[in-house]
Structure formats: C-alpha cells, structure tokens
C-alpha cells in the first residue's frame, strides 16, 4: 500500500447499509488520477440497492465530495437502471467523464447492452442516451427482440467514441459483434 493514500494505503466505500451483497466489477482511472469503481449492491436477496453503483475516489484516496454532492452519499452515484443488470466496464472520456457499459435484462429473459454517461458532478449526461431516459441508452444490436446481447468488453477511443465488444445469442446461434457509439450514444456510422 502507498502511505498517504486513503486510510493507511487503502480506500473503501459501502454502497448499501446494511449490505447484503456488494460486487465491484470494474474500475478506471481518469486523466486527473481519480479512480472510478463500478459494481452492484443489494440490501437483501430481493432488494436492489443499486445495479450500477459508481464511486469516484480522488487521487489521494478520499471520496470526491463534489461527485453526486446532493445525493445521500457524496462520492457515490447509486444508479438503478430498471430491470436486472450489471456493469462490465467503466470508461473515462478524454475530459474525465465516466461511461458505464454493461448488460441489462429486459422484462422478458432477453438481455441488451446498456451505456450510462455521467458528468463529473455525478449527474446523468442529459445529451446521452434515450430521450425517455436521458443519460442511459439501451441497445439491441441485431434488431431481434428475441435475441440477447451481452457486453463482453469495451474501450474508449482517444476521440471519445465508445467501442463495445458483445456476444449476440439468437436464432443464428452465438455471434460476436462490435459496436461503436458517438458522444450522444448514437451508433457510429463507420469506424475511424
């Protein structure tokens, strides 16, 4: 552990109180050196605390008090995206804004990609996603509502475009797909 970072070299957070279950599944470091950690938390086996929890630690290991400052736990955004889901990757844009890329299960047993873009103050980016759910976009890659699209991995291009690797399971079996999104979460027409 690095002396002077967090508490004796460690930094931690509780996403729910009391926590029945918490899973940190991905992290990223932004250009300033701040770290984002994303995962899920439950209050009980059937009560979700957040399925896309996101915490921002400053470079010294303290919670960022300006991130979701008006929320119940500054430093953490307890995002609940309707339906079951989980983050696979948290990315940071060149300006430091985080994007969570994951998988969400719809009402039927079909899964789709989900992207959530967050501003540095911990609010959802209103320019991103579906107009009905600003800041959050859901995507069915092959247009077949009976198939499932699972996020496998994701990366951020230096230009800020998001590239997602996914597995599509449907009538044609399993296929691998790569999708690219521009800043407003619209599919990019072509690759750079």
Biotite code that builds the C-alpha atoms (Angstrom):
import biotite.structure as struc

atoms = struc.array([
    struc.Atom([0.000, 0.000, 0.000], chain_id="A", res_id=1, res_name="UNK", atom_name="CA", element="C"),
    struc.Atom([1.066, 3.568, -0.699], chain_id="A", res_id=2, res_name="UNK", atom_name="CA", element="C"),
    struc.Atom([1.366, 5.628, 2.508], chain_id="A", res_id=3, res_name="UNK", atom_name="CA", element="C"),
    struc.Atom([-0.834, 8.712, 2.393], chain_id="A", res_id=4, res_name="UNK", atom_name="CA", element="C"),
    struc.Atom([-3.397, 7.137, 0.054], chain_id="A", res_id=5, res_name="UNK", atom_name="CA", element="C"),
    struc.Atom([-6.842, 6.772, 1.646], chain_id="A", res_id=6, res_name="UNK", atom_name="CA", element="C"),
    struc.Atom([-6.605, 5.185, 5.089], chain_id="A", res_id=7, res_name="UNK", atom_name="CA", element="C"),
    struc.Atom([-3.165, 3.577, 5.521], chain_id="A", res_id=8, res_name="UNK", atom_name="CA", element="C"),
    struc.Atom([-2.907, 2.943, 1.777], chain_id="A", res_id=9, res_name="UNK", atom_name="CA", element="C"),
    struc.Atom([-6.453, 1.668, 1.233], chain_id="A", res_id=10, res_name="UNK", atom_name="CA", element="C"),
    struc.Atom([-9.688, 3.364, 0.181], chain_id="A", res_id=11, res_name="UNK", atom_name="CA", element="C"),
    struc.Atom([-13.140, 1.874, 0.609], chain_id="A", res_id=12, res_name="UNK", atom_name="CA", element="C"),
    struc.Atom([-16.832, 2.588, 0.353], chain_id="A", res_id=13, res_name="UNK", atom_name="CA", element="C"),
    struc.Atom([-20.115, 0.926, 1.311], chain_id="A", res_id=14, res_name="UNK", atom_name="CA", element="C"),
    struc.Atom([-22.748, 1.028, -1.430], chain_id="A", res_id=15, res_name="UNK", atom_name="CA", element="C"),
    struc.Atom([-25.606, -0.022, 0.844], chain_id="A", res_id=16, res_name="UNK", atom_name="CA", element="C"),
    struc.Atom([-26.284, -0.075, 4.536], chain_id="A", res_id=17, res_name="UNK", atom_name="CA", element="C"),
    struc.Atom([-26.682, -2.745, 5.642], chain_id="A", res_id=18, res_name="UNK", atom_name="CA", element="C"),
    struc.Atom([-25.068, -4.504, 2.719], chain_id="A", res_id=19, res_name="UNK", atom_name="CA", element="C"),
    struc.Atom([-26.361, -7.976, 1.967], chain_id="A", res_id=20, res_name="UNK", atom_name="CA", element="C"),
    struc.Atom([-24.136, -8.254, -1.091], chain_id="A", res_id=21, res_name="UNK", atom_name="CA", element="C"),
    struc.Atom([-21.792, -5.926, -2.985], chain_id="A", res_id=22, res_name="UNK", atom_name="CA", element="C"),
    struc.Atom([-19.649, -6.644, -6.022], chain_id="A", res_id=23, res_name="UNK", atom_name="CA", element="C"),
    struc.Atom([-17.134, -4.223, -7.502], chain_id="A", res_id=24, res_name="UNK", atom_name="CA", element="C"),
    struc.Atom([-16.789, -5.462, -11.067], chain_id="A", res_id=25, res_name="UNK", atom_name="CA", element="C"),
    struc.Atom([-14.741, -2.811, -12.882], chain_id="A", res_id=26, res_name="UNK", atom_name="CA", element="C"),
    struc.Atom([-12.683, 0.324, -12.405], chain_id="A", res_id=27, res_name="UNK", atom_name="CA", element="C"),
    struc.Atom([-10.896, 3.042, -14.372], chain_id="A", res_id=28, res_name="UNK", atom_name="CA", element="C"),
    struc.Atom([-8.580, 5.951, -13.681], chain_id="A", res_id=29, res_name="UNK", atom_name="CA", element="C"),
    struc.Atom([-9.373, 9.307, -15.288], chain_id="A", res_id=30, res_name="UNK", atom_name="CA", element="C"),
    struc.Atom([-6.773, 11.754, -16.669], chain_id="A", res_id=31, res_name="UNK", atom_name="CA", element="C"),
    struc.Atom([-6.609, 13.607, -13.312], chain_id="A", res_id=32, res_name="UNK", atom_name="CA", element="C"),
    struc.Atom([-5.675, 10.409, -11.453], chain_id="A", res_id=33, res_name="UNK", atom_name="CA", element="C"),
    struc.Atom([-9.097, 9.976, -9.830], chain_id="A", res_id=34, res_name="UNK", atom_name="CA", element="C"),
    struc.Atom([-10.410, 6.396, -9.745], chain_id="A", res_id=35, res_name="UNK", atom_name="CA", element="C"),
    struc.Atom([-13.922, 5.257, -10.618], chain_id="A", res_id=36, res_name="UNK", atom_name="CA", element="C"),
    struc.Atom([-15.226, 1.947, -9.242], chain_id="A", res_id=37, res_name="UNK", atom_name="CA", element="C"),
    struc.Atom([-18.456, 0.397, -10.545], chain_id="A", res_id=38, res_name="UNK", atom_name="CA", element="C"),
    struc.Atom([-20.465, -2.590, -9.386], chain_id="A", res_id=39, res_name="UNK", atom_name="CA", element="C"),
    struc.Atom([-23.732, -3.743, -7.823], chain_id="A", res_id=40, res_name="UNK", atom_name="CA", element="C"),
    struc.Atom([-25.136, -3.863, -4.287], chain_id="A", res_id=41, res_name="UNK", atom_name="CA", element="C"),
    struc.Atom([-28.158, -5.451, -2.607], chain_id="A", res_id=42, res_name="UNK", atom_name="CA", element="C"),
    struc.Atom([-29.858, -4.732, 0.705], chain_id="A", res_id=43, res_name="UNK", atom_name="CA", element="C"),
    struc.Atom([-31.326, -8.263, 0.722], chain_id="A", res_id=44, res_name="UNK", atom_name="CA", element="C"),
    struc.Atom([-31.638, -11.151, -1.718], chain_id="A", res_id=45, res_name="UNK", atom_name="CA", element="C"),
    struc.Atom([-34.669, -9.476, -3.308], chain_id="A", res_id=46, res_name="UNK", atom_name="CA", element="C"),
    struc.Atom([-33.958, -5.759, -2.689], chain_id="A", res_id=47, res_name="UNK", atom_name="CA", element="C"),
    struc.Atom([-31.597, -3.955, -5.010], chain_id="A", res_id=48, res_name="UNK", atom_name="CA", element="C"),
    struc.Atom([-29.603, -1.035, -3.606], chain_id="A", res_id=49, res_name="UNK", atom_name="CA", element="C"),
    struc.Atom([-28.055, -0.176, -6.980], chain_id="A", res_id=50, res_name="UNK", atom_name="CA", element="C"),
    struc.Atom([-27.251, -2.221, -10.055], chain_id="A", res_id=51, res_name="UNK", atom_name="CA", element="C"),
    struc.Atom([-24.896, 0.372, -11.490], chain_id="A", res_id=52, res_name="UNK", atom_name="CA", element="C"),
    struc.Atom([-23.192, 1.846, -8.417], chain_id="A", res_id=53, res_name="UNK", atom_name="CA", element="C"),
    struc.Atom([-20.373, 4.268, -9.265], chain_id="A", res_id=54, res_name="UNK", atom_name="CA", element="C"),
    struc.Atom([-17.891, 5.785, -6.809], chain_id="A", res_id=55, res_name="UNK", atom_name="CA", element="C"),
    struc.Atom([-15.196, 8.383, -7.529], chain_id="A", res_id=56, res_name="UNK", atom_name="CA", element="C"),
    struc.Atom([-12.063, 8.475, -5.386], chain_id="A", res_id=57, res_name="UNK", atom_name="CA", element="C"),
    struc.Atom([-9.755, 11.472, -5.683], chain_id="A", res_id=58, res_name="UNK", atom_name="CA", element="C"),
    struc.Atom([-6.042, 10.833, -6.376], chain_id="A", res_id=59, res_name="UNK", atom_name="CA", element="C"),
    struc.Atom([-5.349, 10.857, -2.610], chain_id="A", res_id=60, res_name="UNK", atom_name="CA", element="C"),
    struc.Atom([-7.881, 8.038, -1.988], chain_id="A", res_id=61, res_name="UNK", atom_name="CA", element="C"),
    struc.Atom([-10.632, 10.174, -0.445], chain_id="A", res_id=62, res_name="UNK", atom_name="CA", element="C"),
    struc.Atom([-14.191, 10.147, -1.770], chain_id="A", res_id=63, res_name="UNK", atom_name="CA", element="C"),
    struc.Atom([-14.851, 13.038, -4.152], chain_id="A", res_id=64, res_name="UNK", atom_name="CA", element="C"),
    struc.Atom([-17.341, 15.240, -2.241], chain_id="A", res_id=65, res_name="UNK", atom_name="CA", element="C"),
    struc.Atom([-18.299, 17.070, -5.469], chain_id="A", res_id=66, res_name="UNK", atom_name="CA", element="C"),
    struc.Atom([-19.398, 13.828, -7.190], chain_id="A", res_id=67, res_name="UNK", atom_name="CA", element="C"),
    struc.Atom([-23.162, 13.487, -6.562], chain_id="A", res_id=68, res_name="UNK", atom_name="CA", element="C"),
    struc.Atom([-22.763, 16.150, -3.847], chain_id="A", res_id=69, res_name="UNK", atom_name="CA", element="C"),
    struc.Atom([-26.525, 16.457, -3.260], chain_id="A", res_id=70, res_name="UNK", atom_name="CA", element="C"),
    struc.Atom([-27.029, 12.684, -3.031], chain_id="A", res_id=71, res_name="UNK", atom_name="CA", element="C"),
    struc.Atom([-27.340, 10.630, 0.171], chain_id="A", res_id=72, res_name="UNK", atom_name="CA", element="C"),
    struc.Atom([-23.656, 9.592, -0.036], chain_id="A", res_id=73, res_name="UNK", atom_name="CA", element="C"),
    struc.Atom([-21.478, 12.203, -1.801], chain_id="A", res_id=74, res_name="UNK", atom_name="CA", element="C"),
    struc.Atom([-18.768, 10.499, -3.812], chain_id="A", res_id=75, res_name="UNK", atom_name="CA", element="C"),
    struc.Atom([-21.115, 7.708, -4.906], chain_id="A", res_id=76, res_name="UNK", atom_name="CA", element="C"),
    struc.Atom([-23.877, 7.586, -7.513], chain_id="A", res_id=77, res_name="UNK", atom_name="CA", element="C"),
    struc.Atom([-26.283, 4.726, -6.626], chain_id="A", res_id=78, res_name="UNK", atom_name="CA", element="C"),
    struc.Atom([-27.725, 4.374, -10.114], chain_id="A", res_id=79, res_name="UNK", atom_name="CA", element="C"),
    struc.Atom([-30.642, 1.968, -10.556], chain_id="A", res_id=80, res_name="UNK", atom_name="CA", element="C"),
    struc.Atom([-31.386, 1.149, -14.169], chain_id="A", res_id=81, res_name="UNK", atom_name="CA", element="C"),
    struc.Atom([-34.793, -0.571, -14.434], chain_id="A", res_id=82, res_name="UNK", atom_name="CA", element="C"),
    struc.Atom([-34.567, -4.349, -14.799], chain_id="A", res_id=83, res_name="UNK", atom_name="CA", element="C"),
    struc.Atom([-31.710, -6.538, -13.639], chain_id="A", res_id=84, res_name="UNK", atom_name="CA", element="C"),
    struc.Atom([-28.289, -5.588, -14.871], chain_id="A", res_id=85, res_name="UNK", atom_name="CA", element="C"),
    struc.Atom([-24.622, -5.257, -14.104], chain_id="A", res_id=86, res_name="UNK", atom_name="CA", element="C"),
    struc.Atom([-21.670, -3.133, -15.220], chain_id="A", res_id=87, res_name="UNK", atom_name="CA", element="C"),
    struc.Atom([-18.932, -4.790, -17.269], chain_id="A", res_id=88, res_name="UNK", atom_name="CA", element="C"),
    struc.Atom([-16.613, -1.846, -17.852], chain_id="A", res_id=89, res_name="UNK", atom_name="CA", element="C"),
    struc.Atom([-16.288, 1.740, -16.671], chain_id="A", res_id=90, res_name="UNK", atom_name="CA", element="C"),
    struc.Atom([-14.506, 4.000, -19.160], chain_id="A", res_id=91, res_name="UNK", atom_name="CA", element="C"),
    struc.Atom([-13.345, 7.594, -18.901], chain_id="A", res_id=92, res_name="UNK", atom_name="CA", element="C"),
    struc.Atom([-13.676, 10.109, -21.703], chain_id="A", res_id=93, res_name="UNK", atom_name="CA", element="C"),
    struc.Atom([-10.716, 12.361, -22.533], chain_id="A", res_id=94, res_name="UNK", atom_name="CA", element="C"),
    struc.Atom([-12.279, 15.066, -20.305], chain_id="A", res_id=95, res_name="UNK", atom_name="CA", element="C"),
    struc.Atom([-12.628, 12.584, -17.402], chain_id="A", res_id=96, res_name="UNK", atom_name="CA", element="C"),
    struc.Atom([-16.398, 11.960, -17.596], chain_id="A", res_id=97, res_name="UNK", atom_name="CA", element="C"),
    struc.Atom([-17.200, 8.292, -16.878], chain_id="A", res_id=98, res_name="UNK", atom_name="CA", element="C"),
    struc.Atom([-19.291, 5.950, -19.008], chain_id="A", res_id=99, res_name="UNK", atom_name="CA", element="C"),
    struc.Atom([-20.561, 2.664, -17.579], chain_id="A", res_id=100, res_name="UNK", atom_name="CA", element="C"),
    struc.Atom([-21.011, -0.123, -20.141], chain_id="A", res_id=101, res_name="UNK", atom_name="CA", element="C"),
    struc.Atom([-22.938, -3.212, -19.118], chain_id="A", res_id=102, res_name="UNK", atom_name="CA", element="C"),
    struc.Atom([-25.741, -5.651, -19.723], chain_id="A", res_id=103, res_name="UNK", atom_name="CA", element="C"),
    struc.Atom([-29.390, -5.254, -18.728], chain_id="A", res_id=104, res_name="UNK", atom_name="CA", element="C"),
    struc.Atom([-32.128, -7.891, -18.715], chain_id="A", res_id=105, res_name="UNK", atom_name="CA", element="C"),
    struc.Atom([-35.452, -6.688, -20.049], chain_id="A", res_id=106, res_name="UNK", atom_name="CA", element="C"),
    struc.Atom([-38.847, -7.857, -18.782], chain_id="A", res_id=107, res_name="UNK", atom_name="CA", element="C"),
    struc.Atom([-38.568, -10.945, -20.938], chain_id="A", res_id=108, res_name="UNK", atom_name="CA", element="C"),
    struc.Atom([-35.460, -13.080, -20.472], chain_id="A", res_id=109, res_name="UNK", atom_name="CA", element="C"),
    struc.Atom([-33.642, -11.056, -23.144], chain_id="A", res_id=110, res_name="UNK", atom_name="CA", element="C"),
    struc.Atom([-30.502, -9.078, -22.424], chain_id="A", res_id=111, res_name="UNK", atom_name="CA", element="C"),
    struc.Atom([-29.243, -5.946, -24.144], chain_id="A", res_id=112, res_name="UNK", atom_name="CA", element="C"),
    struc.Atom([-26.301, -3.593, -23.977], chain_id="A", res_id=113, res_name="UNK", atom_name="CA", element="C"),
    struc.Atom([-26.655, -0.578, -21.715], chain_id="A", res_id=114, res_name="UNK", atom_name="CA", element="C"),
    struc.Atom([-24.492, 2.528, -21.556], chain_id="A", res_id=115, res_name="UNK", atom_name="CA", element="C"),
    struc.Atom([-24.756, 5.262, -18.920], chain_id="A", res_id=116, res_name="UNK", atom_name="CA", element="C"),
    struc.Atom([-22.882, 8.542, -19.315], chain_id="A", res_id=117, res_name="UNK", atom_name="CA", element="C"),
    struc.Atom([-22.220, 10.550, -16.180], chain_id="A", res_id=118, res_name="UNK", atom_name="CA", element="C"),
    struc.Atom([-20.955, 14.113, -15.740], chain_id="A", res_id=119, res_name="UNK", atom_name="CA", element="C"),
    struc.Atom([-18.063, 14.873, -13.386], chain_id="A", res_id=120, res_name="UNK", atom_name="CA", element="C"),
    struc.Atom([-20.526, 16.230, -10.812], chain_id="A", res_id=121, res_name="UNK", atom_name="CA", element="C"),
    struc.Atom([-22.258, 12.822, -10.641], chain_id="A", res_id=122, res_name="UNK", atom_name="CA", element="C"),
    struc.Atom([-25.357, 13.746, -12.651], chain_id="A", res_id=123, res_name="UNK", atom_name="CA", element="C"),
    struc.Atom([-26.515, 11.846, -15.712], chain_id="A", res_id=124, res_name="UNK", atom_name="CA", element="C"),
    struc.Atom([-25.373, 13.377, -19.008], chain_id="A", res_id=125, res_name="UNK", atom_name="CA", element="C"),
    struc.Atom([-28.647, 14.643, -20.500], chain_id="A", res_id=126, res_name="UNK", atom_name="CA", element="C"),
    struc.Atom([-27.163, 14.740, -24.032], chain_id="A", res_id=127, res_name="UNK", atom_name="CA", element="C"),
    struc.Atom([-26.624, 10.985, -23.976], chain_id="A", res_id=128, res_name="UNK", atom_name="CA", element="C"),
    struc.Atom([-28.987, 8.035, -24.315], chain_id="A", res_id=129, res_name="UNK", atom_name="CA", element="C"),
    struc.Atom([-32.666, 7.644, -24.959], chain_id="A", res_id=130, res_name="UNK", atom_name="CA", element="C"),
    struc.Atom([-34.871, 10.775, -24.656], chain_id="A", res_id=131, res_name="UNK", atom_name="CA", element="C"),
    struc.Atom([-37.117, 8.790, -22.276], chain_id="A", res_id=132, res_name="UNK", atom_name="CA", element="C"),
    struc.Atom([-34.128, 8.020, -20.011], chain_id="A", res_id=133, res_name="UNK", atom_name="CA", element="C"),
    struc.Atom([-31.551, 10.789, -20.518], chain_id="A", res_id=134, res_name="UNK", atom_name="CA", element="C"),
    struc.Atom([-28.060, 9.645, -19.661], chain_id="A", res_id=135, res_name="UNK", atom_name="CA", element="C"),
    struc.Atom([-28.884, 5.976, -20.265], chain_id="A", res_id=136, res_name="UNK", atom_name="CA", element="C"),
    struc.Atom([-29.048, 4.105, -23.567], chain_id="A", res_id=137, res_name="UNK", atom_name="CA", element="C"),
    struc.Atom([-30.200, 0.514, -24.169], chain_id="A", res_id=138, res_name="UNK", atom_name="CA", element="C"),
    struc.Atom([-29.241, -1.265, -27.381], chain_id="A", res_id=139, res_name="UNK", atom_name="CA", element="C"),
    struc.Atom([-30.407, -4.329, -29.259], chain_id="A", res_id=140, res_name="UNK", atom_name="CA", element="C"),
    struc.Atom([-27.562, -4.832, -31.713], chain_id="A", res_id=141, res_name="UNK", atom_name="CA", element="C"),
    struc.Atom([-29.242, -7.101, -34.232], chain_id="A", res_id=142, res_name="UNK", atom_name="CA", element="C"),
    struc.Atom([-32.773, -5.656, -34.015], chain_id="A", res_id=143, res_name="UNK", atom_name="CA", element="C"),
    struc.Atom([-34.176, -9.039, -32.985], chain_id="A", res_id=144, res_name="UNK", atom_name="CA", element="C"),
    struc.Atom([-36.147, -8.588, -29.769], chain_id="A", res_id=145, res_name="UNK", atom_name="CA", element="C"),
    struc.Atom([-35.915, -12.329, -29.084], chain_id="A", res_id=146, res_name="UNK", atom_name="CA", element="C"),
    struc.Atom([-32.092, -12.379, -29.058], chain_id="A", res_id=147, res_name="UNK", atom_name="CA", element="C"),
    struc.Atom([-29.759, -11.422, -26.219], chain_id="A", res_id=148, res_name="UNK", atom_name="CA", element="C"),
    struc.Atom([-26.774, -9.084, -26.497], chain_id="A", res_id=149, res_name="UNK", atom_name="CA", element="C"),
    struc.Atom([-24.194, -9.476, -23.726], chain_id="A", res_id=150, res_name="UNK", atom_name="CA", element="C"),
    struc.Atom([-21.472, -6.901, -23.183], chain_id="A", res_id=151, res_name="UNK", atom_name="CA", element="C"),
    struc.Atom([-18.103, -8.651, -23.153], chain_id="A", res_id=152, res_name="UNK", atom_name="CA", element="C"),
    struc.Atom([-15.750, -5.659, -23.021], chain_id="A", res_id=153, res_name="UNK", atom_name="CA", element="C"),
    struc.Atom([-15.469, -2.012, -24.050], chain_id="A", res_id=154, res_name="UNK", atom_name="CA", element="C"),
    struc.Atom([-12.857, 0.610, -24.799], chain_id="A", res_id=155, res_name="UNK", atom_name="CA", element="C"),
    struc.Atom([-12.719, 4.364, -25.304], chain_id="A", res_id=156, res_name="UNK", atom_name="CA", element="C"),
    struc.Atom([-11.086, 5.810, -28.414], chain_id="A", res_id=157, res_name="UNK", atom_name="CA", element="C"),
    struc.Atom([-8.946, 8.950, -27.924], chain_id="A", res_id=158, res_name="UNK", atom_name="CA", element="C"),
    struc.Atom([-11.728, 10.818, -29.806], chain_id="A", res_id=159, res_name="UNK", atom_name="CA", element="C"),
    struc.Atom([-14.257, 9.823, -27.112], chain_id="A", res_id=160, res_name="UNK", atom_name="CA", element="C"),
    struc.Atom([-16.092, 7.223, -29.195], chain_id="A", res_id=161, res_name="UNK", atom_name="CA", element="C"),
    struc.Atom([-17.036, 4.060, -27.335], chain_id="A", res_id=162, res_name="UNK", atom_name="CA", element="C"),
    struc.Atom([-16.299, 0.659, -28.851], chain_id="A", res_id=163, res_name="UNK", atom_name="CA", element="C"),
    struc.Atom([-18.189, -2.293, -27.352], chain_id="A", res_id=164, res_name="UNK", atom_name="CA", element="C"),
    struc.Atom([-17.452, -5.981, -27.869], chain_id="A", res_id=165, res_name="UNK", atom_name="CA", element="C"),
    struc.Atom([-20.598, -8.059, -27.439], chain_id="A", res_id=166, res_name="UNK", atom_name="CA", element="C"),
    struc.Atom([-21.881, -11.583, -27.791], chain_id="A", res_id=167, res_name="UNK", atom_name="CA", element="C"),
    struc.Atom([-25.234, -11.897, -29.571], chain_id="A", res_id=168, res_name="UNK", atom_name="CA", element="C"),
    struc.Atom([-27.263, -15.035, -28.909], chain_id="A", res_id=169, res_name="UNK", atom_name="CA", element="C"),
    struc.Atom([-30.287, -15.623, -31.133], chain_id="A", res_id=170, res_name="UNK", atom_name="CA", element="C"),
    struc.Atom([-31.806, -17.737, -33.895], chain_id="A", res_id=171, res_name="UNK", atom_name="CA", element="C"),
    struc.Atom([-28.455, -17.903, -35.701], chain_id="A", res_id=172, res_name="UNK", atom_name="CA", element="C"),
    struc.Atom([-26.654, -19.154, -32.591], chain_id="A", res_id=173, res_name="UNK", atom_name="CA", element="C"),
    struc.Atom([-23.824, -17.228, -30.978], chain_id="A", res_id=174, res_name="UNK", atom_name="CA", element="C"),
    struc.Atom([-22.157, -14.386, -32.849], chain_id="A", res_id=175, res_name="UNK", atom_name="CA", element="C"),
    struc.Atom([-19.563, -11.801, -31.907], chain_id="A", res_id=176, res_name="UNK", atom_name="CA", element="C"),
    struc.Atom([-20.409, -8.148, -32.569], chain_id="A", res_id=177, res_name="UNK", atom_name="CA", element="C"),
    struc.Atom([-18.506, -4.892, -32.306], chain_id="A", res_id=178, res_name="UNK", atom_name="CA", element="C"),
    struc.Atom([-20.485, -1.661, -31.967], chain_id="A", res_id=179, res_name="UNK", atom_name="CA", element="C"),
    struc.Atom([-19.221, 1.885, -31.914], chain_id="A", res_id=180, res_name="UNK", atom_name="CA", element="C"),
    struc.Atom([-21.051, 4.821, -30.326], chain_id="A", res_id=181, res_name="UNK", atom_name="CA", element="C"),
    struc.Atom([-20.503, 8.557, -30.665], chain_id="A", res_id=182, res_name="UNK", atom_name="CA", element="C"),
    struc.Atom([-20.749, 11.016, -27.776], chain_id="A", res_id=183, res_name="UNK", atom_name="CA", element="C"),
    struc.Atom([-24.554, 11.188, -27.814], chain_id="A", res_id=184, res_name="UNK", atom_name="CA", element="C"),
    struc.Atom([-24.824, 7.346, -27.724], chain_id="A", res_id=185, res_name="UNK", atom_name="CA", element="C"),
    struc.Atom([-25.873, 7.065, -31.363], chain_id="A", res_id=186, res_name="UNK", atom_name="CA", element="C"),
    struc.Atom([-24.371, 4.153, -33.265], chain_id="A", res_id=187, res_name="UNK", atom_name="CA", element="C"),
    struc.Atom([-21.403, 5.458, -35.227], chain_id="A", res_id=188, res_name="UNK", atom_name="CA", element="C"),
    struc.Atom([-21.983, 5.072, -38.951], chain_id="A", res_id=189, res_name="UNK", atom_name="CA", element="C"),
    struc.Atom([-18.422, 3.908, -39.604], chain_id="A", res_id=190, res_name="UNK", atom_name="CA", element="C"),
    struc.Atom([-15.269, 3.169, -37.733], chain_id="A", res_id=191, res_name="UNK", atom_name="CA", element="C"),
    struc.Atom([-12.448, 5.690, -37.638], chain_id="A", res_id=192, res_name="UNK", atom_name="CA", element="C"),
])
